[in-house]
Amino acid sequence: MGSRNVINTRPLAAIPKALARSLGRPGLRPSGAYVIHALHDNEFQSENESIGANLKKENEINALEATFAILQKYYHISDPITEKRYPDEESSNKKDIDCVARIGNKKVAIEHTIIEIYDGQIEYTYNSFDFIQQINTDIKELLPKDRYYEALIQPSLIVGKGKKELKTLAGSIKAELIKNITTLEIGNSIRILHNGEEVVIYCQNYEGLERGMLYRAPTLPTKDFELKHRKRIARLLNDKLYKLIRYKLKGCITILTIEDISGRHMQGIKKDDVCLIHKLMILFFVNIGIVLVSNNKKMIVGNVWKDTNKWYQNIPMRNRFSLTN
């Protein structure tokens, strides 16, 4: 089997010697997805590791460790990862890079970010859950015990709203649900118009969910969704790319790791979703792009979507990694 020619001769000077050596060995082209076991707590610790690690959020540390694990497997790196530092946590300058480290005799710089489908997705996810829980507290005893209900609430009704607005919305949902309890049959739905947006409540009785409850069914914006999606990616790149450019000019290998909380970005950042300027910045200043799919702050899947001069629109199996315990 031929050698793994994923990086051309020119960029080899910018990556660890262990990586360059491995690329020249026959028989190293992987087939199918790798399985990477969870890292031990001290696996990437070094004597010089910054106390900044203690200030990182749990999902950030998990994402950085998953990034290192993928790098080692994808490039067959045997050199230890040392001198890990967290510049954004070492001073009051929160706009610095998330992590720098040394692999062999080369430095890498990693910027991690959570990617939303639209502005406010994270706020919507958490606030809509709490919103539905409060409605359940108020009307649970009134709901039939042989079925359950699912509410599809447009993000614009939740994101950026204050207590008074949310209380009004909750009142509308409770009033309509109670009014239709005796007539709303299993498999049917009711629609509530609130401030120009629809709330849809479905009546179900499938196995798996507790009866007599109202649940939240996550939904996407129905108005100008693609435009909102592209604007969110543009804002993310405006915020993150300049950090990577700075460290690229310092001679680091630059890595953009995006954490996908929606499952929509498993192919990474798509060329069609970014403007020409961002496209050129990614091509010239981001060595490696990784997307991690997370669940409850744990990284479960990782894909390499950019590798030096290759920007994959459909990620091959050899670039896909399962992150397991």
Secondary structure, 3 states (H helix, E strand, C coil): CCCCCCCCCHHHHHCCHHHHHHHCCCCCCCCCCEEEECCCCCCCCCCCCCHHHHHCCHHHHHHHHHHHHHHHHHCCCCCCEEEEECHHHHCCCCCCCCEEEEECCEEEEEEEEEECCCCCHHHHHHHHHHHHHHHHHHHHHHCCCCCEEEEEECHHHCCCCCHHHHHHHHHHHHHHHHHCCCCCCCCCEEEEEECCEEEEEEEECCCCCCCCCEEECCCCCCCCHHHHHHHHHHHHHHHHHHHHHHHHCCCCEEEEEEEECCCCCCCCCCHHHCCHHHHHHHHHHCCEEEEEEEECCEEEEEEEEEECCEECCCCCHHHEEEEEC
